[in-house]
């Protein structure tokens, strides 16, 4: 079935059926984030910028330490402003996950010292 056919079929559904469809799709949608991917074995399977090994939590940690977007882009010249926008959007929607990862990294660094 094509997307166009699906869209036409959606018009025939009741509000309750559409709500149920959304419930069924949400688990799939929450794993998809523009410009962000998670791959087992890469960056510990944590969220990272697509086609890089730059973890989202590490960018957020830089931002919390006072780095400007310009400084981050200068540090990672292969990134674009859109990459950072994707990262910040992910952070805003996954703040508990990001806070946990930053804390875990800080604890690991302290144990190494």
TORKOL-4160 file (C-alpha; in steps of 0.2 Angstrom, whole numbers, padded with zeros to 4 digits, m for minus):
113
<pt num="1" X="0000" Y="0000" Z="0000"/>
<pt num="2" X="0007" Y="0017" Z="m0004"/>
<pt num="3" X="0007" Y="0032" Z="0007"/>
<pt num="4" X="m0006" Y="0040" Z="m0004"/>
<pt num="5" X="m0018" Y="0025" Z="m0002"/>
<pt num="6" X="m0015" Y="0026" Z="0017"/>
<pt num="7" X="m0019" Y="0044" Z="0018"/>
<pt num="8" X="m0035" Y="0041" Z="0008"/>
<pt num="9" X="m0039" Y="0026" Z="0020"/>
<pt num="10" X="m0037" Y="0037" Z="0035"/>
<pt num="11" X="m0051" Y="0048" Z="0030"/>
<pt num="12" X="m0063" Y="0033" Z="0032"/>
<pt num="13" X="m0058" Y="0030" Z="0050"/>
<pt num="14" X="m0068" Y="0036" Z="0065"/>
<pt num="15" X="m0059" Y="0047" Z="0078"/>
<pt num="16" X="m0058" Y="0032" Z="0090"/>
<pt num="17" X="m0049" Y="0022" Z="0076"/>
<pt num="18" X="m0037" Y="0036" Z="0072"/>
<pt num="19" X="m0033" Y="0037" Z="0091"/>
<pt num="20" X="m0029" Y="0019" Z="0091"/>
<pt num="21" X="m0018" Y="0020" Z="0076"/>
<pt num="22" X="m0008" Y="0034" Z="0084"/>
<pt num="23" X="m0006" Y="0023" Z="0100"/>
<pt num="24" X="0000" Y="0009" Z="0089"/>
<pt num="25" X="0013" Y="0020" Z="0080"/>
<pt num="26" X="0020" Y="0030" Z="0095"/>
<pt num="27" X="0032" Y="0017" Z="0100"/>
<pt num="28" X="0040" Y="0017" Z="0082"/>
<pt num="29" X="0039" Y="0036" Z="0081"/>
<pt num="30" X="0048" Y="0039" Z="0098"/>
<pt num="31" X="0063" Y="0030" Z="0091"/>
<pt num="32" X="0065" Y="0041" Z="0076"/>
<pt num="33" X="0072" Y="0058" Z="0078"/>
<pt num="34" X="0078" Y="0069" Z="0064"/>
<pt num="35" X="0097" Y="0069" Z="0063"/>
<pt num="36" X="0099" Y="0058" Z="0078"/>
<pt num="37" X="0102" Y="0039" Z="0078"/>
<pt num="38" X="0106" Y="0025" Z="0090"/>
<pt num="39" X="0116" Y="0010" Z="0085"/>
<pt num="40" X="0121" Y="m0004" Z="0096"/>
<pt num="41" X="0140" Y="m0004" Z="0098"/>
<pt num="42" X="0142" Y="0014" Z="0093"/>
<pt num="43" X="0144" Y="0027" Z="0106"/>
<pt num="44" X="0138" Y="0014" Z="0119"/>
<pt num="45" X="0121" Y="0013" Z="0109"/>
<pt num="46" X="0117" Y="0031" Z="0115"/>
<pt num="47" X="0110" Y="0045" Z="0104"/>
<pt num="48" X="0122" Y="0052" Z="0092"/>
<pt num="49" X="0123" Y="0064" Z="0077"/>
<pt num="50" X="0120" Y="0054" Z="0061"/>
<pt num="51" X="0135" Y="0048" Z="0052"/>
<pt num="52" X="0146" Y="0053" Z="0067"/>
<pt num="53" X="0152" Y="0046" Z="0083"/>
<pt num="54" X="0147" Y="0062" Z="0092"/>
<pt num="55" X="0136" Y="0058" Z="0107"/>
<pt num="56" X="0121" Y="0070" Z="0110"/>
<pt num="57" X="0125" Y="0070" Z="0128"/>
<pt num="58" X="0143" Y="0076" Z="0125"/>
<pt num="59" X="0137" Y="0091" Z="0115"/>
<pt num="60" X="0125" Y="0096" Z="0129"/>
<pt num="61" X="0138" Y="0094" Z="0142"/>
<pt num="62" X="0149" Y="0106" Z="0131"/>
<pt num="63" X="0134" Y="0118" Z="0131"/>
<pt num="64" X="0131" Y="0117" Z="0149"/>
<pt num="65" X="0150" Y="0121" Z="0152"/>
<pt num="66" X="0147" Y="0138" Z="0143"/>
<pt num="67" X="0153" Y="0133" Z="0125"/>
<pt num="68" X="0143" Y="0143" Z="0112"/>
<pt num="69" X="0137" Y="0135" Z="0096"/>
<pt num="70" X="0150" Y="0144" Z="0086"/>
<pt num="71" X="0164" Y="0136" Z="0097"/>
<pt num="72" X="0156" Y="0119" Z="0096"/>
<pt num="73" X="0155" Y="0121" Z="0077"/>
<pt num="74" X="0173" Y="0127" Z="0077"/>
<pt num="75" X="0178" Y="0112" Z="0087"/>
<pt num="76" X="0169" Y="0100" Z="0075"/>
<pt num="77" X="0171" Y="0109" Z="0058"/>
<pt num="78" X="0162" Y="0094" Z="0049"/>
<pt num="79" X="0146" Y="0098" Z="0058"/>
<pt num="80" X="0132" Y="0111" Z="0053"/>
<pt num="81" X="0121" Y="0122" Z="0063"/>
<pt num="82" X="0107" Y="0110" Z="0059"/>
<pt num="83" X="0116" Y="0096" Z="0068"/>
<pt num="84" X="0116" Y="0106" Z="0084"/>
<pt num="85" X="0098" Y="0111" Z="0081"/>
<pt num="86" X="0094" Y="0092" Z="0080"/>
<pt num="87" X="0104" Y="0088" Z="0096"/>
<pt num="88" X="0096" Y="0102" Z="0106"/>
<pt num="89" X="0079" Y="0097" Z="0101"/>
<pt num="90" X="0083" Y="0079" Z="0106"/>
<pt num="91" X="0090" Y="0085" Z="0122"/>
<pt num="92" X="0074" Y="0095" Z="0126"/>
<pt num="93" X="0063" Y="0079" Z="0123"/>
<pt num="94" X="0075" Y="0067" Z="0132"/>
<pt num="95" X="0081" Y="0078" Z="0147"/>
<pt num="96" X="0081" Y="0064" Z="0160"/>
<pt num="97" X="0091" Y="0052" Z="0148"/>
<pt num="98" X="0104" Y="0066" Z="0144"/>
<pt num="99" X="0106" Y="0071" Z="0163"/>
<pt num="100" X="0109" Y="0053" Z="0167"/>
<pt num="101" X="0122" Y="0051" Z="0154"/>
<pt num="102" X="0131" Y="0066" Z="0159"/>
<pt num="103" X="0131" Y="0061" Z="0177"/>
<pt num="104" X="0137" Y="0044" Z="0172"/>
<pt num="105" X="0151" Y="0051" Z="0162"/>
<pt num="106" X="0156" Y="0063" Z="0176"/>
<pt num="107" X="0156" Y="0049" Z="0189"/>
<pt num="108" X="0167" Y="0038" Z="0177"/>
<pt num="109" X="0179" Y="0053" Z="0175"/>
<pt num="110" X="0180" Y="0055" Z="0194"/>
<pt num="111" X="0184" Y="0037" Z="0197"/>
<pt num="112" X="0198" Y="0037" Z="0184"/>
<pt num="113" X="0206" Y="0052" Z="0193"/>
